[in-house]
């Protein structure tokens, strides 16, 4: 069956009422989540696109779910503003709806929080074809059950997004990244723990293996140009003297920008591999590393070690590992039809909400 591409709210409602097993999709940047399988029909939301309302003075905007994140980011930048949760795959065409549905925030979420912390309101079509509104368009508009936050990571299982409202922040004038190399995982984790209690206002804190048992800690800070040089010097001195760093490298200007674009776009993931997102605590990283034992082709940890990104050739093997460790995974790149790995937490609540919003199964099951 061909993709269904509504251009109006009314068309979207009619499609939902007359079809089953719909899979809402945006830019298709996460193929494991946006490719129809098991008889599903792709509901392409790309024609419901555009910024509806933007109030720079209120630091909020509302846009259709099919709007490319890049379009929003460019508009925000004209007023020196940005989305601090660091949306992923922006240059590859990620949309606002897909970002919310997959909860795809990046390394920049370390300081200010993820997608859930910036969503204000959502309008969506439920399984009965009804238009449902949750939240509002301004920061102070909040009452009752926080439906917008619940829809984060829902993968279109409860309804199809129409438009979304977010709050935004002023963007730092300048960014600088420091990369500290450590002799082993334990020394790198100890540095993360030390940084968590140090007054450096870190924007991003990532960890990745660099071979021969060594790990690299990547620290990004941003702010006013006149104040940043002193902060860089203090942070570098801290890594040199208060942690077991072997070397500390500083990335500025184009080097800094290029490095983080590659991280956000997953340029480090080879073609043909499955990419899996795994929430975890930093203390669980050594156990995961031991369990993987060569199964992972590439991996990195973001948000201070609270999210693992694993590039693997074999989904089944990773599923077994995550089940054993009681960790949940979400597949972004790979074969469609099996988005979740490991134990499903909160499944009972999700099914009750599914029954309330989509009793006839218009959208794929949870």
Beta strands, then each sheet from edge to edge (+ up, - down):
strand 1: 22-25
strand 2: 41-44
strand 3: 51-55
strand 4: 60-64
strand 5: 81-82
strand 6: 119-125
strand 7: 131-135
strand 8: 160-167
strand 9: 169-170
strand 10: 174-182
strand 11: 204-211
strand 12: 214-223
strand 13: 245-252
strand 14: 274-279
strand 15: 296-302
strand 16: 307-312
strand 17: 329-333
strand 18: 340-341
sheet 1: 1+ 2+
sheet 2: 3+ 4- 8+ 6- 7+
sheet 3: 5+ 9-
sheet 4: 11+ 12- 10+ 13-
sheet 5: 15+ 16- 14+ 17- 18+
end
